[in-house]
Each structure stands twice: as structure tokens, then as C-alpha cells.
Amino acid sequence: MPLELAWHEVAIRLALTVFAGGCIGLNRGEHGQPAGLRTTILVCVAAAVSMIQANLLLATAGKTPDSFIVLDLMRLPLGVLSGMGFIGAGAILRRDNLVMGVTTAATLWYVTLMGLCFGGGQLGLGLSMLAAGMLVLSGLKSIERRLKQDRHAVLRLTVLPDGPGEDDLRRMLHEAGVRVHSCAFHSSTKLQHRRLRCEVRWRSSGDAIETPPVVARLAQLEGVVRLDWRP
């Protein structure tokens, strides 16, 4: 960073910061994510201004080297980056076994670093981060949707005494590509039915967790009183 910073250089840095933050924000806003256009621009500009402020203070003499306290200008952008970690943590939500908001938190942290680059005068590095960020958020999303991922669910069945047995259910699930991780049967002589609880795994692509078609076939089997499927 130069010791003397002209105002036209400040304008260029801020203009590129708004442009870069806006590009990331438009991408997130199109997909209905919480960190949209305004959020990413504000975060990116705030980080850039902190670096510009540190740059403007470089010419400040501060304390002498042998003083107990020495002026450390880099604590300002470091504090901004650390504070963004708390905001990002607040964007992450967990519902049962489903974790949401991780990409939003990572995006906020990413645009903070991008703003620090523009504010510090590393324009080429900031533009490189913009290009890489757009590639990851836009280009890799379609690839990620095509990748097959392991899915987990709990299957609970209530069957009559003459209903399908554990071996029959295991066979149907296996033929449908659903692996049974663990399975437990409980019989009730008072209510004249059996309860089956299975932890199953299968592979599917896409963001949505779709229920395998075999679950609907299990629900229509003769003797099945109740079926509960919880991803």
C-alpha cells in the first residue's frame, strides 16, 4: 500500500468493490439466498473502507519504536474479518440432521476478504477473487446438482402379524438400491402388530431429498398399517 493515497485511487477501489460485491450478491439473490445484493455490497464495502482507512493512516507517526504501545494499523481489517466470523455463524441453521446456510456464511466471509483486497489496493487479486467466486457459485452449482450423494433416513413400519416380514422388506429395499444400515423388530401381543425401525441409506442427485419410489410401494403392501419416513 502506498504511503500517500490520492482520492481518485480511493474512488477506483470503492467502485470495484461495489461492482464485485454486486456481482456476488446478484448471484445469491437470484437463488433466493439470505445474503443478497445489498448484504454482500455492504459487507464488501465495509471491508474495503477498513483497509482504505488503514492505508490513509500509514503516514501517521504514532508511537516511537521504543514505546510500550506501537501503532498497529492492521488490527482494524483484522477486527473486521474476525467480526464477520460471528455474522457468518449466525447465518448457519441446523434442523435435525439438515444444516443450512453454510454457503451463505462462506460467501459473506469471501466477500469480506475480497473487499480487503480492493481496499488495500490489490486490484488484480480482488478481481481474481471475483472471477473465482463467480465460477464457484455459478459454474459449479450445476455440477454439484449432478453429483450423487449419500442420503440417510429412518423408516418405521407398523404391520399386522400376517404382513410382510423383515426379510421381505430387506429384499425390496435392496432391489430398489436402498441399503439397510440397521434394523430392529418389536412385537406387541396386546395390539397384535409388529413394529419395524430401519436406518437406511441411498444415493441420489440434486439439492432436494426425494423419497425413493420403493417407500410408496411399501406403504401399499397388504398388512402394512402405518408407514413413517423421516429423512
N, C-alpha and C positions, 0 to 999 in steps of 0.2 A: 504494500500500500504506500502511495506517495505521501510525503510529509505535508505538502501543500495540495489541497483538493479544491479544484475550481467548481463553480456551481453548475456549469454545463456538464461536467462529469457526473455530478450528483443526479442531474436530470436524466442522463442516459441510463445510469444504474437503476433508478426508480422506474423508468419507462420499461426497461427489460424485465424488471421484477414483476410489474403488473401484468405484462404480456405473458410471462412464463407461468405465473400463478393462475392467470385466467385460463390458459390452455389446459392445465391440470384440472382446474375447477369445472370447466365445461365438460370434460370427460366424465368426472364423477357425478355432476349434476344430471347428465343425460341418463345415467343408470339409477337415478333416484337415491343416491347415497347422501348421508347427512352432511359430510364435508363437501359442499358445493362451491359455486363460483365465488361468492362473497367470502366464505370462510377461508378458502385457500389463498385468495388475494390478500386478505388481511394478515394471515399468518406469514406469508411470504414477504410482504412489505414491512411488517414489524421486525422480522429478522434482518432484512436489508438495512433498515434505518438504524438498528443497533450497531451494525458493522460500519455504517457511514459515520455514526456518532463517534465510534472508537477511532475511525480514520481522522476525523476532524480534531480529535484530542491528542493525536500523535505529537503534534508540535508543542504540547503543554509540557513545561519543565517538570512539574510535580515535585516530588521529594528528591533529595540528593541520594546517590547510591549508598552512602554510609548511614542513611537514616533508618530508623526502626521500621517505618512504613514506606514502601515503594509503590508508586502508581502502577497498577496493573490493568491496562485498558481491556485486555482480552477477557476479563471477568464478566463484562457486560454481555457480549454474544454468548458466552458460556452459560450465563444465567438464563438467557432466553431459550437456549437449546435444552437445558435441564427442565425449565418450566413447561416446555412443550411435551416432555415425557408425561407429566401429570395430566395434561389435557388429553393426550392420546390414550392414557389408561382409562380415562372416563368415557371414551368412545367405545370401549370394548364391553360387550354384554355377553352374559352366559345364561342360557336357558336349558336346564337339564344338561344334556351332553352336547348341545349345539352352541358353539362360540361364534359370535358375530361382531363385526366392527374392527377386526384385526387389520384389514386392508385400509380402512379409513384412518386408523391410528398411524399406520406406516406412511400413508400419504401425507398426513399433517407433519410428521417428523421429516419426511423427504423434502417438502416444500420449504420447511424451515432451513434446512441445510442449503437448499437452492437459493433462498433469499440471502443467507450469509455470504454465499459466493458472489452474488451480484453486488451486495453492499460493500464487500471487500475489494471490489474491482476485478475479480477473476471472472470476467465476462465469458470467456471461452469455456471455462469449466462449468459455469452456470448454464450456458446453452447446451453443453454436452449432457448435463443432468436433465434438462428439459427433454431433449431427444430420447434419452434412455427411459425417462419416466413415461412419456407418451407411448413408447414401444411396449413397455411392460403392461401398462394399464389398458391399452387398446389392442395391440397386436397379439399379446399372449393370452388374452381372455378367451378368444375363440379356440386356441389350442387347449387351454385348461378345461374348457367345456367338453372337449372330445376325449380327454383322458378318463379312463375308468378308475374309479376309486372304491375302496372298501367301504361298505355301508354296514351298520350294525342296527339290530332291532331285537325287541323282546316279543315273542309270540306266546299268547296264552289261549288255551283252548279248554272248553268245558264240553265233555262228550258223555253220552249215555253208555251204559255197560255194553250194549251191542254196537257201539260206534267204532270208528277206526282206532286201531292200536298204535303204539309208539313206533313199531317197525313200519307200518303203513305210512305214517306221517313222515318219518325219516326218508323213506323211499321217494315220496312225492317231492319233498323239498330238495333231495339230492338230484333228481331228474330235472328239476327246474333251475339248477345251478345255485341253490341256496345251501350253504354249509351250516350244519348244526354244531355250534360250539359247545353247548352244554344243554342237557335236557333232564327234567325231573317230572315224575308222575306221582300224583296224590289221589288216592281213592277215598270216597266218602260213602260208607254203608248207610248212613242215615238219609242222605239226599239221593242216593242211587245214581251217582255220577262220578266221573273222573276228571281231574284237572291236570293239564299238561302245561308246563312252562319251559320254553326253549329260548336260548340266546342264539341268534342266527347271524350269519354274515353273507353278503353277496356283493358283487361288483356291478357298478353302473356308472354311466357318464352323465354329465350335466350338473347344474347347481341344485336343482330340486331333488329331494329324496323321494323318488317314486316307489310306490308299493309294488313289489313283484306280482305278476298275474296269478301266481300259484296261491296267494293268500285268498283271493276271491274264490278259487276252486275249493280250497279247504273249507271255507265258510258254507259252501253248498253241499258238502258231504252229508250223507244220511247219518244221523246220530250226533252231529255237532250242534250243541245247544247255544254256545256263545263263543265268539272269537274276538280277541283283543290284540291289536297290532300297534306297538309303540316304537318308532324309530329312536 
